[in-house]
């Protein structure tokens, strides 16, 4: 009786390999594309905002530079008041260069936002 059950199970068992006609293709068929893919505008806008934010980091450095320049001016006045005119001319030059770097960073940020 045990042998009869064993034989019946073997006879009823399904084959392990499916026929090729029943197999579904894993990848879809792709046609040749001749037109450019248009990027999503929201992704482009987000990229502009991120780039402009990164470009404005230099404005903070400009503010720190201006503070350092005028702090050094006050320190120089305290040490030697007779060099007031020479120290002030150096201070104005340092202020102009530091402010120019900040304005260049701001200009690049605006170019990223509005010109691209």
C-alpha positions as CSV (number, residue, x, y, z in Angstrom):
1,X,0.0,0.0,0.0
2,X,2.8,2.4,0.8
3,X,4.4,1.6,-2.6
4,X,1.1,2.4,-4.3
5,X,1.0,5.9,-2.7
6,X,4.6,6.6,-3.6
7,X,3.9,5.7,-7.2
8,X,0.8,7.8,-7.4
9,X,2.7,10.8,-6.1
10,X,5.4,10.5,-8.6
11,X,2.9,10.2,-11.4
12,X,0.9,13.3,-10.3
13,X,4.0,15.5,-9.6
14,X,4.4,18.6,-11.9
15,X,7.5,19.1,-14.0
16,X,10.1,21.5,-12.5
17,X,10.8,23.2,-15.9
18,X,8.1,25.2,-17.4
19,X,7.7,25.4,-21.2
20,X,9.3,28.4,-22.9
21,X,5.9,29.7,-24.1
22,X,4.7,30.3,-20.6
23,X,7.7,32.4,-19.5
24,X,7.1,36.2,-19.4
25,X,9.9,38.4,-20.6
26,X,11.7,40.3,-17.8
27,X,12.5,43.4,-19.8
28,X,10.1,45.2,-22.0
29,X,10.8,46.0,-25.6
30,X,12.3,49.5,-26.1
31,X,12.0,51.4,-29.3
32,X,14.6,53.8,-30.7
33,X,14.1,57.3,-29.5
34,X,15.1,60.2,-31.8
35,X,13.9,63.2,-29.8
36,X,15.5,64.6,-26.7
37,X,14.0,63.7,-23.4
38,X,12.6,66.8,-21.7
39,X,13.7,67.1,-18.1
40,X,11.2,67.6,-15.4
41,X,10.9,71.4,-14.6
42,X,10.5,70.9,-10.9
43,X,13.8,69.1,-10.7
44,X,15.5,71.9,-12.8
45,X,14.0,74.5,-10.5
46,X,15.2,72.6,-7.4
47,X,18.6,72.4,-8.8
48,X,18.7,76.1,-9.4
49,X,17.7,76.8,-5.8
50,X,20.4,74.5,-4.5
51,X,23.1,76.0,-6.7
52,X,22.1,79.6,-5.8
53,X,22.2,78.7,-2.1
54,X,25.6,77.2,-2.5
55,X,26.8,80.3,-4.3
56,X,25.7,82.7,-1.6
57,X,27.8,81.0,1.0
58,X,30.6,83.4,0.0
59,X,28.5,86.4,1.2
60,X,28.9,85.2,4.7
61,X,32.7,85.1,4.2
62,X,32.6,88.6,2.9
63,X,30.8,89.8,6.1
64,X,33.4,88.1,8.3
65,X,36.2,89.7,6.2
66,X,34.7,93.1,6.6
67,X,34.4,92.7,10.3
68,X,38.0,91.5,10.5
69,X,39.2,94.5,8.5
70,X,37.5,97.1,10.7
71,X,38.5,95.3,13.9
72,X,42.1,95.5,12.8
73,X,41.6,99.2,12.0
74,X,40.4,99.9,15.6
75,X,43.3,97.8,16.9
76,X,45.8,99.7,14.8
77,X,44.4,103.1,15.9
78,X,44.8,102.0,19.5
79,X,48.4,101.0,19.0
80,X,49.6,103.9,16.9
81,X,47.2,106.9,16.5
82,X,49.7,108.8,14.3
83,X,49.2,106.3,11.4
84,X,45.5,107.1,11.2
85,X,45.4,108.1,7.5
86,X,47.6,105.2,6.3
87,X,45.6,102.7,8.3
88,X,42.3,104.1,7.0
89,X,43.4,103.8,3.4
90,X,44.4,100.2,3.9
91,X,41.1,99.6,5.7
92,X,39.1,101.0,2.7
93,X,41.1,98.9,0.3
94,X,40.4,95.7,2.4
95,X,36.7,96.6,2.7
96,X,36.4,97.1,-1.1
97,X,38.1,93.8,-1.9
98,X,36.1,91.8,0.7
99,X,32.8,93.4,-0.4
100,X,33.7,92.7,-4.1
101,X,34.0,89.0,-3.4
102,X,30.6,89.0,-1.7
103,X,29.0,90.8,-4.6
104,X,30.6,88.4,-7.1
105,X,29.1,85.5,-5.1
106,X,25.7,87.2,-5.1
107,X,26.0,87.9,-8.8
108,X,26.7,84.2,-9.6
109,X,23.7,83.2,-7.5
110,X,21.4,85.6,-9.5
111,X,22.9,84.3,-12.7
112,X,22.1,80.7,-11.7
113,X,18.5,81.6,-10.7
114,X,17.5,83.9,-13.6
115,X,19.9,83.4,-16.6
116,X,20.0,79.6,-16.8
